[in-house]
Amino acid sequence: LPSGGMTTIPSLLMGLDGQPVDPEEDEIYYAFHPGKPEFDVVFGADFTNEDFAGHSQRTQARDRLDFRVEQTDLTYVMFMGNGFGYPIEAEVTLRLDSMDSTSASPITVRLDALEERFLTILRPRPGASSWRYGYSVSYRRLE
């Protein structure tokens, strides 16, 4: 290499079918090395609410509501947990900056005692260089 210079490394992008792919701006691509172990290819852009609709799992008693987010590439899957020992109904209002939600805000959810459930999927808008999300929640105890 020339002193202080750069060099180009030729690269080829191939789809899952092995055919060449032209890269597109704002798209996510996986890299792998021939001869290395294979892995599951998961794109957050393919997630839908139906993929998580049946999600319900037990959560810890914390005497509060908790929010948990799982990120896959630029996709954020949001869950809400009820750490109280009684069922609740909650209304979650999303505050989104350069993001979209797969659920209309406000989102109403009923949670049993110590239950976590799926809430929504968040994604940055195409072309956004920065984004953020927040939420406010009100809830009432159910008997």
C-alpha positions as CSV (number, residue, x, y, z in Angstrom):
1,L,0.0,0.0,0.0
2,P,1.2,3.5,-0.6
3,S,2.0,5.4,2.5
4,G,-1.2,6.8,4.1
5,G,-3.3,5.5,1.1
6,M,-6.3,3.3,0.9
7,T,-7.0,0.2,-1.1
8,T,-10.3,-1.2,-2.3
9,I,-11.1,-4.8,-1.5
10,P,-13.4,-6.4,-4.1
11,S,-16.5,-7.9,-2.6
12,L,-19.5,-9.8,-3.9
13,L,-22.9,-9.8,-2.2
14,M,-24.9,-12.9,-2.7
15,G,-28.5,-13.6,-1.8
16,L,-29.6,-16.7,0.1
17,D,-30.0,-18.5,-3.2
18,G,-26.3,-17.8,-4.1
19,Q,-27.1,-15.3,-6.8
20,P,-25.4,-11.9,-6.8
21,V,-27.3,-9.0,-5.2
22,D,-26.8,-5.3,-5.8
23,P,-26.7,-3.5,-2.4
24,E,-29.4,-1.0,-1.6
25,E,-29.2,1.9,0.8
26,D,-30.9,1.4,4.2
27,E,-31.0,-2.3,3.8
28,I,-29.4,-4.8,6.2
29,Y,-27.1,-7.6,5.0
30,Y,-25.5,-10.5,6.8
31,A,-21.9,-11.5,6.2
32,F,-20.5,-15.1,6.5
33,H,-17.3,-16.8,5.6
34,P,-17.3,-19.9,3.5
35,G,-16.3,-22.9,5.6
36,K,-17.5,-21.3,8.8
37,P,-20.6,-22.6,10.7
38,E,-23.9,-21.6,9.3
39,F,-26.4,-19.5,11.3
40,D,-30.1,-18.6,11.1
41,V,-30.8,-15.5,9.0
42,V,-33.3,-13.3,10.8
43,F,-34.4,-9.9,9.5
44,G,-36.4,-7.6,11.8
45,A,-38.0,-6.1,8.7
46,D,-39.8,-9.4,8.3
47,F,-41.4,-9.4,11.8
48,T,-45.1,-8.9,12.1
49,N,-47.4,-8.6,15.1
50,E,-48.7,-12.1,14.4
51,D,-45.2,-13.5,15.1
52,F,-45.5,-12.4,18.7
53,A,-49.3,-12.3,19.3
54,G,-49.3,-15.4,21.5
55,H,-46.3,-14.3,23.6
56,S,-47.0,-14.6,27.3
57,Q,-44.5,-15.5,29.9
58,R,-44.2,-15.2,33.6
59,T,-42.3,-12.2,35.0
60,Q,-40.9,-11.5,38.4
61,A,-42.8,-9.8,41.2
62,R,-41.4,-6.3,41.3
63,D,-44.5,-4.2,42.3
64,R,-44.2,-2.2,39.1
65,L,-44.7,-2.4,35.4
66,D,-41.7,-3.2,33.3
67,F,-40.9,-2.7,29.6
68,R,-38.4,-4.9,27.7
69,V,-37.1,-4.4,24.2
70,E,-35.4,-7.0,22.0
71,Q,-33.5,-5.5,19.0
72,T,-32.9,-7.3,15.7
73,D,-31.0,-5.1,13.2
74,L,-33.0,-1.8,13.3
75,T,-36.2,-3.4,14.6
76,Y,-37.3,-3.1,18.2
77,V,-39.8,-5.6,19.6
78,M,-41.4,-4.2,22.8
79,F,-42.9,-6.2,25.6
80,M,-44.7,-5.1,28.8
81,G,-44.6,-6.9,32.1
82,N,-46.9,-6.7,35.1
83,G,-44.9,-7.2,38.3
84,F,-47.9,-6.8,40.5
85,G,-49.7,-9.6,42.2
86,Y,-53.0,-8.7,40.6
87,P,-54.2,-8.3,37.0
88,I,-54.2,-4.9,35.4
89,E,-55.5,-3.1,32.3
90,A,-53.0,-0.6,30.9
91,E,-53.0,2.1,28.2
92,V,-49.6,2.8,26.7
93,T,-49.1,6.0,24.7
94,L,-46.1,5.9,22.4
95,R,-43.9,9.0,21.7
96,L,-42.0,8.3,18.5
97,D,-39.4,10.4,16.8
98,S,-38.7,9.3,13.2
99,M,-40.1,5.8,14.0
100,D,-43.2,3.9,13.2
101,S,-45.1,1.3,15.3
102,T,-47.0,-1.7,14.1
103,S,-49.7,-0.9,16.6
104,A,-51.8,2.2,16.8
105,S,-51.2,4.3,19.9
106,P,-52.5,4.3,22.5
107,I,-52.2,0.5,23.0
108,T,-54.6,-1.1,25.5
109,V,-53.4,-4.3,27.1
110,R,-54.7,-6.6,29.8
111,L,-52.0,-8.4,31.9
112,D,-52.6,-11.1,34.5
113,A,-50.6,-10.9,37.7
114,L,-46.8,-11.5,37.0
115,E,-47.4,-11.8,33.2
116,E,-45.4,-10.3,30.3
117,R,-47.0,-9.8,26.9
118,F,-46.0,-8.5,23.5
119,L,-46.9,-4.8,22.9
120,T,-45.6,-3.6,19.5
121,I,-42.8,-3.5,16.9
122,L,-40.9,-0.3,16.3
123,R,-38.8,0.6,13.3
124,P,-37.0,3.8,12.2
125,R,-38.5,5.5,9.2
126,P,-36.6,4.9,5.9
127,G,-33.8,7.4,5.5
128,A,-33.8,8.5,9.2
129,S,-30.4,9.2,10.5
130,S,-31.5,9.2,14.1
131,W,-34.6,8.1,15.9
132,R,-35.9,7.5,19.4
133,Y,-39.0,6.3,21.3
134,G,-40.6,6.8,24.6
135,Y,-43.9,6.0,26.2
136,S,-46.3,6.9,29.0
137,V,-48.6,4.4,30.7
138,S,-51.7,4.6,32.8
139,Y,-53.2,1.5,34.4
140,R,-55.9,0.3,36.7
141,R,-56.2,-2.8,38.9
142,L,-58.6,-5.5,37.8
143,E,-60.4,-7.7,40.3
